[in-house]
Amino acid sequence: MFDSELTLESIKEEPKKSMSIVDVNVKGPLYFARVASAYLKQPDVNGKGNTAAADKSLTLVSSVAGFREDPGLYVYVASKHAILGLMRVLRGTLIQSKPHPIRTNAICPWMTKTRLVAGIEKVWAESGLPSNSPEDVARVIVGMLADGKVNGGTMYIEGGRSWNIEQGLLATRHEWLGAKREIELDRGTELMGGGEHWTANKSSQV
């Protein structure tokens, strides 16, 4: 995507390999969440909406690259940031689904021993740094599914342990944004809504 050898001629060619990452990491979760939002809000077969089985949950898979930079992994990092954006925009809307609210969360695993990192697994182990097994990641996902109170969380997974980093980000927002700007941001967000009325008066203004 950002090859150092790029020229004014070579940029005319579409970076197909890079854009396939977008198809998998961004389009895939978008389509999946769309399908899930329709299926999960359906009434239970037994019609009892207040049973434990009525808890509906969607967990999106991001990465540690979803909240930090990894120099050189341009498209991968951007795509994983996009997943946290998707979770944040869904957590306030899907939770209002009827007859069943849908909780939306995300996970951000760090080094996980899969084929993707086979080339550095040995040196990683020698460094003493923690890593996850796929089973570790699966346990965190199951935990989020089982905890009916978590909505809008982002679980950073490291060495089989996890922390809800979204919780801290939201709790300290007034500190890094400022109290006045936080209030104004919330007011503006409410006024802007989902964008459906942004151009409603455009024809009358022409």
C-alpha positions in Angstrom: 0.0 0.0 0.0 2.8 2.4 0.9 5.8 0.9 -0.8 8.8 3.2 -0.6 9.3 2.6 -4.3 5.9 4.0 -5.3 6.0 6.4 -8.3 3.4 8.6 -9.9 2.9 5.8 -12.5 2.8 2.8 -10.1 0.2 4.4 -7.9 -2.3 4.0 -10.8 -2.3 0.3 -10.2 -4.8 -0.9 -7.5 -3.1 -2.6 -4.5 -5.2 -5.7 -4.8 -3.4 -7.7 -2.2 -3.7 -5.0 0.4 -7.4 -4.4 -0.4 -8.2 -8.1 0.1 -7.3 -7.5 3.7 -10.1 -4.9 3.9 -12.5 -7.4 2.4 -11.7 -10.0 5.1 -11.2 -7.7 8.1 -13.7 -4.9 7.5 -16.3 -6.1 5.0 -16.6 -9.5 6.5 -17.4 -8.3 10.1 -19.8 -5.6 8.7 -21.8 -8.2 6.7 -21.6 -10.7 9.6 -22.9 -8.1 12.1 -25.7 -7.2 9.7 -26.9 -10.8 9.5 -26.5 -11.3 13.2 -28.5 -8.2 14.1 -31.5 -9.6 12.3 -31.2 -13.2 13.6 -30.4 -12.4 17.2 -33.4 -10.1 17.8 -35.9 -12.8 16.7 -38.3 -14.1 19.4 -37.3 -17.3 21.2 -39.0 -20.5 19.9 -40.8 -20.9 23.3 -41.9 -17.2 23.2 -40.4 -16.5 26.7 -38.5 -13.3 26.3 -37.4 -13.0 29.9 -35.5 -16.3 30.2 -31.7 -16.5 30.4 -31.7 -17.8 26.9 -33.0 -14.4 25.8 -29.6 -12.8 26.3 -28.2 -12.1 22.9 -24.6 -11.2 22.2 -22.3 -10.3 19.3 -18.6 -10.4 19.8 -16.3 -8.8 17.1 -12.7 -9.9 16.7 -10.2 -7.0 16.5 -6.5 -7.2 17.6 -4.0 -5.4 19.7 -3.4 -3.6 16.4 -6.9 -2.2 16.9 -5.7 0.3 19.5 -2.0 0.8 18.8 0.3 1.2 15.8 2.3 -1.5 14.2 4.7 0.2 11.8 4.5 -1.3 8.3 1.1 -3.1 8.8 -0.7 -0.2 7.2 -3.9 -1.9 6.0 -4.1 -4.5 8.8 -3.9 -1.8 11.5 -6.5 0.4 9.8 -8.8 -2.6 9.4 -8.5 -3.6 13.1 -9.1 -0.1 14.2 -12.3 -0.2 12.1 -13.6 -3.1 14.1 -13.5 -1.1 17.3 -15.3 1.7 15.5 -18.0 -0.8 14.4 -18.4 -2.1 17.9 -18.7 1.4 19.3 -21.4 2.4 16.8 -23.4 -0.8 17.4 -23.2 -0.9 21.2 -25.8 1.9 21.6 -28.1 0.8 18.9 -28.3 -3.0 19.0 -28.8 -2.9 22.8 -32.2 -1.3 22.0 -33.3 -4.2 19.7 -36.7 -5.7 20.4 -37.8 -8.1 21.6 -34.3 -9.0 22.6 -31.5 -6.4 23.2 -28.2 -7.4 21.6 -25.0 -6.8 23.5 -22.0 -5.9 21.3 -18.4 -6.3 22.4 -15.0 -6.7 20.9 -11.8 -8.6 21.7 -8.2 -7.5 21.0 -5.8 -10.5 21.3 -2.1 -9.9 21.5 0.4 -12.5 20.2 -1.6 -15.7 19.6 0.1 -18.9 18.5 -1.4 -19.5 15.1 0.0 -20.1 11.6 0.1 -16.3 11.1 3.0 -15.9 13.5 4.7 -19.2 13.0 7.9 -17.5 11.7 8.5 -15.6 15.0 7.0 -18.0 17.5 10.5 -19.4 18.5 12.1 -16.0 19.1 9.0 -14.8 20.9 9.2 -17.7 23.3 12.9 -17.1 23.9 12.2 -13.4 24.7 10.0 -14.4 27.6 7.1 -12.3 26.4 3.5 -13.7 27.1 1.4 -15.2 24.3 -2.1 -16.6 23.9 -3.2 -20.0 22.7 -6.4 -20.0 20.5 -8.1 -21.7 23.5 -7.2 -18.7 25.6 -8.9 -16.4 23.2 -11.9 -18.7 22.9 -12.3 -18.7 26.7 -12.5 -14.9 26.8 -15.1 -14.8 24.1 -17.2 -17.4 26.0 -16.8 -15.3 29.1 -18.2 -12.2 27.4 -21.0 -14.2 26.0 -21.8 -15.6 29.4 -21.7 -12.3 31.2 -25.0 -10.7 30.5 -23.9 -7.3 31.8 -21.1 -6.5 29.5 -22.0 -4.3 26.5 -19.6 -2.1 24.6 -16.5 -3.7 26.1 -13.1 -4.2 24.5 -11.1 -7.0 26.0 -7.4 -6.9 25.6 -6.1 -10.5 25.8 -2.5 -11.2 26.8 -1.0 -14.4 28.1 -4.5 -15.9 28.6 -5.7 -13.0 30.7 -7.9 -10.1 29.7 -8.7 -6.5 30.6 -11.6 -4.3 29.5 -9.7 -1.4 28.1 -12.8 0.4 26.8 -14.0 0.7 30.4 -11.0 2.7 31.4 -11.1 4.8 28.2 -14.7 5.9 28.9 -14.1 6.4 32.6 -11.3 8.8 32.1 -12.7 10.7 29.1 -13.3 13.9 31.1 -9.6 13.9 31.9 -8.1 13.6 28.4 -10.9 15.5 26.7 -11.9 18.0 29.3 -15.2 18.3 31.2 -16.6 21.1 29.0 -15.7 19.4 25.7 -17.1 16.1 27.0 -20.5 17.8 27.6 -20.4 19.5 24.3 -19.4 16.4 22.5 -22.3 14.4 24.0 -24.7 17.2 23.1 -23.5 17.4 19.6 -23.5 13.6 19.1 -27.2 13.6 20.2 -28.1 16.3 17.8 -26.3 14.8 14.9 -28.0 11.4 15.4 -27.4 8.8 12.7 -27.1 11.4 9.9 -30.5 10.7 8.5 -31.6 14.3 8.7 -28.3 16.1 7.9 -29.5 17.0 4.4 -33.3 17.0 5.0 -33.6 20.8 4.3 -31.2 20.8 1.3 -33.9 21.2 -1.3 -35.6 24.1 0.5 -32.3 25.9 0.7 -31.5 25.8 -3.0 
